[in-house]
Amino acid sequence: MGGHVSKQVQRRKALSAEKKLLTGLQQNSSNEFPGSDYRPSDRTNWMQGLNPQRIHINQIVWPGTHDSATNKIGIPCISRPFAQCQSLSIYHQLVKGTRVFDIRVQQDRRVCHGILKTYSVDVVINDIKKFLGETKSEIIILEVRTEFGHQDPPEFDKYLVDQLGEFLIHQDNRVFEKTVADLLPRRVICVWKPRKSPQPKAGGPLWSAGYLKDSWINTDLPSTKFDSNLKHLSEQPVVSKRRFFYRVENTVTPQADNPVVCVKPVTGRIHDYGRLFIAQCYSHGCADRLQIFSTDFIDDDFVDACVGLTQARIEGKA
């Protein structure tokens, strides 16, 4: 018992120290970066607003969400706070400007986060198709993976192709150099990451796991995650040379041995430092590597920061 209490005291001290580090960095650094003052007039159609003929796929800083389809997971006020990472539906995230989604599924095609589950993946697909029907030039990256500890849904690759076939951008390294306009009317890059089923094949309608990478660090300490994100990003190829998508997640996650296990207060430790992270990418000389930037509980400001940097790249300012 005494050892457990001592460990918790040390963890609280570490958290306090890390909060001070990020707060100090925020106070002593500028949050400015090329495009930081840009605000899209229409977040629902922000790619259209930047001109699809000018936006190359490898120039985009894609705003994304972590555990994207958890808005209704678990039981309200009981289990939901332990697994909910987004409060908005997929459709409303799209309207807000989100363009990359992290969807976890289990064998029965229900979305899940660990042992907790929510609605069928059909809800996700229908939200995406509704948005695609209302817009003309917005490209989406949809990552679907079998959650750790679960079995792959049977024939799930066929399901995805049946549902999204007319919209799917086929797996092709040349996509990265193309413009949004070059890809239209196809508008979904769907990355399917099964655990045991065969990976999607080159040239097919679905993209294999190696095309969407990240360097996940499982911690609830914000400065540790912030610094780790910078380090791993700096080790990646620049976006102009890259033939895969690389994701940085501006998140921290609850730990089982910590008393605070609800997602929102934990992820709140790093949530508001998205713009600081982009600015620090410039300070560290790795801004030309930033591509997908994801968060929990996405908001307008996070989207604006990503779109602003995209706009600056198109204008040749970044």
N, C-alpha and C positions, 0 to 999 in steps of 0.2 A: 504493500500500500504506500509506504513512504517513498519507494523508488518511483512509483507511478506519479505521485504528486510532484516529486522533484523534476520528473521529465516534463510534466505539464507546465511547471514554472519556467523551465528553460525554453520551452516552445513559445510561451507567451512573450518572453524576453526577446526571442529571435524575431517574432512577428512585429513587435514594437520597433525593434531596430531596423527591420526592413521597411516598415512604413516610413520611418524617418528618412531613410536613404532615398526613397522615391519622392517623398515630399520635398526634400532638400534639392534633389535634381530638378524637380519641377520649378522650384523657386529660383534656382541659379542658372537655369537654361531657358532658351527660347523654345516655344512650341511652334515656331514658324518654320515652314519648309515651302518649296515651290508648289503653288496651288493651294496653300493652306487657307487662303481667304475665299476660295471658290465655293459657291453654293449652287447646286443645280436647281434650275427653276422648276423642274418636274422630276422628282426622284423615281417615279414609276417608269419614266422613259429616259433615264439619264444617258444611256448609250446613244439613243436617237438624238439627244440634245448635243452630244459631242461629235456627231456626224459619223455614221457607220462606215463611210468610205475612207475616213482618215484614221480610224482606230485599228491598229494592229493588235491581234490577240495577245502578243507578248508585251504590249505596252500597258495593258490593263492592270490596275491594282484592284483586285476583286474583293468587295466586302462580303464576308461569309459569316455563317453562324455555326457554333459548336453544339452538338446534340440538338439538331434543328427542330425536330418534330416532337418536342417534349412539353408543349404548352398545356396538354390535358393529361399528362402521364399520372399514374397512380391515383390515390384518393385525395381530394382537396383537403388541405389543412392536416392531413395525417401523413401519408407517404409522399405526396407530391413535392413538398419543399426539399426532399432529399435527392430528387432526380430532375426537377424542372430547371432547364437551362435557358428556355425561351418562353416568353409570355404571349407571343403572337403566333397565329397560324402560319403555315408556309405561304399561303396567298398574301396575307398582310405583310409578311416579311418581304415578299417580292415587290409589293406596292411601295414599301419603304425604301427599296433599293438594294436589298440583299440579292447576291447573284451566285453564291456557292452554298450548298447545303450538305450537311453531314447527317445521313439517315442510317440508323442501326435497326436491323430487323432480326426476327427469330424465325423458327421453322414454319410457323403458321402465317407468315407474312404480316404479323403485327409489328409495329414499331416498338422498340424497347430501349431501356437504358439500364444495363445490368439486369437485375431480376424483375424490375418493374416494367410493365407494358402499358401501351395506350392503343390508339385506333389502328386500323388496318393501313398498310402502305397505300391502299387505294385512295385514301384521303389525301395523301401527299401528291400522288399522281394527278388526281382531279384538280387540286389547287394549282398545280403547275400548268395543266392544260387550260384551265380557266384564264390564268394570267397570259399565257401565250396567245389565246384567242382575243385578248383585249389590247395587245401590243404588237409591234411589227419588227422591232430591231434589237430586242434585248436577248443576249446570249446567257444561258444558265449552265453552271457546272453542278451536276447532281452526283454526289458520291453516295452509293448505297453499299453497306457492308453488313455481313453477318456479325452480330455482336459477339464479343468474347464469351465463351462458355455455351454458345448455342449452335445448333445445326443449321446448315444452309436450307432455305426454303426450296422444295423440289421444283425443278424447271424454272427457276426464277429469271434466268437470262431470257428465256422465251417470253415470259410475262412482261419484262421491261421492253423488249422489242415490240411485242404486240401492242402495248399501251402507248409507246412514244415513237414508234417507227418513223412516221413522217417528219418528225422533228429532229431525229438523231443525227448528229455530226459524227461521221465514222472515224474510227481510230486511224490517225494519219499524222506523221511528224510534220508534214507541210502545213498543218493547221496553224501552228504557232506563228508563222510568218504572214499569214493571211489577215485581211481586214475583216471586220464584222460583216461588211457588205458582201465580201467574197463568199461567205458561208451561208448567207440567207438563201432560201427560206428555212434552212435547217438551223435549229437554235439551241439544242441541248447536247452538251458533252456529258455522257453518262458513264461514270466510272463504277464498275461492279467489282466488289472485293469479297468473293466467297472465301470460306475457310477451307473447304475440302473439294468443292466442285471445280471443274476446269476453269482456268482463267480465260477471259475473252481473247479471241485470236486477232492478230494484226490484220488491219483492213476491215474488220467487222464493225457492226453498229455500236458495240459497247467498247469501252476503254478498260485496259487491264490495270491492276493495282499500281504498277510502277510509274504510271503517269500522274499520280497524285501522291506526293510524299510530304512528310512533316517530321519533326524531331520532338516528339511528345515528351515532356518532362512532367512527371506526376508529383506536384507539390502544391501546398497551400500558402507558400511564402512568395509574396509578390515580386520582390527585388531579385530573388533567385530565379524566378521564371523570366522576368524581364531581361536579365543579363544572359540567361541561357538562350533566349530567343535571338538576341543580338549575336551571340557567339555562333550559333548554328547557321543563322542566316548568312553571316560573313563567309562561311565555308562553302556556300552554294555558288554555282555558275551564275553569271549575270543573266538577266532575263533574255537578252538578245541571243544568247548562245544555248539556252536551255531547251531541252526537248521533253520536258515534263513540267507539271505544275507543282510549286512548292508552297506550303501553307505555314504561316506563323499564327499561333493562337494566343490572343491577348486574354488568357484565362488562367486562373488557378483553381484547384479542385479540392473539395473536402477530403480529409484523411481520416481513416477509421479510428486512429488512436488519438484524435483531437476532439474535444467536447463540441466544437462548432462543426456540424455535419450538414447543415442546410446550405444549398448551393448559393443562394443570392447573397447572403452576408459575406461568404468566403470570396466569391468572384468579384464582389464589390471592392476588394482590396486592390485590384489591378484595373478594373473596368474603365476608370476615367483617365488612364494613362496612354490611350491609343495614339493621340496626337504627339505626345512626348516621345513615344517609341519611334514614330516616323521621323521626327526631328533628330533623334539620336542615331537613326540609321544614316542620316546625312553626316552627322558629326563623326561617325565611325567609318564612313566611306563605303557603306554597303546598301545605300538606297536603291542602287540599280539592280539589286537582287530581290527586292520586295515584290511579291506577286499576289498571293492570296493572304488576306489578313482577316482573321475570324475572331469572334467574341461571343460571350454569353449575353443574353438580353440586349440585342442590338438596338441602337437608337439612331436618330437622324445625324447626330454629330459624327458618329463613327463612319457612317456611309459617306457623309460629305468629305471627310478627310481622305478616304480612298478615292473618291471621284475627283477630288481636287488634284491629287497627285497624278492621276491618270490624265486629266486635262493638261497639266503642266508638261507631261511627257509628250503628248501629242503636239503641243506648241513648241517643243524643243527647249523648254525651260528646265527640264529635269532629266 
